[in-house]
Amino acid sequence: MPAPLAFALPDVTEAEINAVVECMRTGWLTTGLVSSQFESEFAAYVGGGVHAVAVNSWTAGAFLVLYNLGIGPGDEVITSCNTFSATAKIILDVGAQPVLVDVDPVTLNIDVDKIEAAITSRTKAIIPVHFGGLACDMDRIWEIARRHNLRVIEDAAHGLPATWRGRMIGNGESDAVVYSFYATKTITTAEGGMIVTRDPNLAKTCRLGRLHGINRDAAHRALTSSLWAYDVVQSGFKCNMPDVLAAIGLAQLRRSDEMTARRTEIAHIYRAAFADMPLELPVLPPEGDVHSWHLFVMRMTDDAIGRDDFIQQMKIKHNVSCSVHFIPLHHHTFWKANLKQPLDFPVADRELARTVSLPIYSKMTDADIDRVIDSVRETILSAKPYEFTARPRLNATV
Ligand SMILES: *Cc1c(COP(=O)(O)O)cnc(C)c1O
């Protein structure tokens, strides 16, 4: 049995390790100068003069945004049924009701044509999810939001550094955009997240809200003469990003373009290698736009082998781990009990039942890529009455 090939791995180099060690040696571990440096470099990377507020997860950051925008009991917030549970859970956690919308059959992003039918007098916001790293049609979403006076908070957990119409996700017209730095996301801080907004007031309330609502953070207090003085000025929580983790984030951010280039290369190699297979390959972004390729989601089009059998054989015969993004929210026990709408999402039910996510991460070697390709081809073709033929190697060795 070959060694296991992981579905996802963080790309940690000496730069990240040294940054953590250096931070540890300064003796300042929690939120301070490194975290603010990470925020300013992140804001500059996104562009457009946005404010960036570092937090300890996407979940905490998006919760803070909804909470500080005053979204709560009696309100409804629209999002996609094809997302991670956290996207909908933060809506419930501020006391509002998530309202799910079906997906577009091509992009698997929220079906923009179905958003307006989900809007009621209680709707306050839309949370589009840039699924896999392919931007949603933001122009149409902003237009709908303007017409119905709704907030837009983008779930950009997969969205760094994707673009929409040549503009980086994060510096558009939304009220806020939230990123995840979970261990396997496009850049990581082990756990972490970033809120990006053009609204200085929202940035300020999120900055206070991530640290108990206290008006001066610990670093600031250490630099002033009144070390003991602070004031709790608003309702706050505890979800600041420590400097030890921000140090990883700074090193990762500076490598973001290089890591994206490698994922993009892998996506194109897969697309070429599977062109003759009974598979529907992920769509490319519009001409001139960047796909972050956080995920490579393909669809099985042949009934010779089902999706679940395919994933099982990839693991058992080839020791290659695949995944599924996502099990639609309305298929989960908790969400069946907590959604207050008909669980009628025919496109998601049809399309997501045949999706498979293949490994795509910058740490993959050429040999890993070859192995994934051969395993996919062999698994699908062995379910057919003809012979598997190996394809030429990528640059050999490695
Ligand atoms: C990972 C993920 C999240 C949650 O991010 P955390 O940083 O783990 O809280 C939210 N939405 C989507 C689409 C994700 O993939």
Residues whose N, C-alpha, C, O or C-beta is under 5 A from the ligand:
A	BS01	LIG	S57 W58 T59 T83 F84 A86 T87 D155 A157 S180 F181 Y182 G192 G193
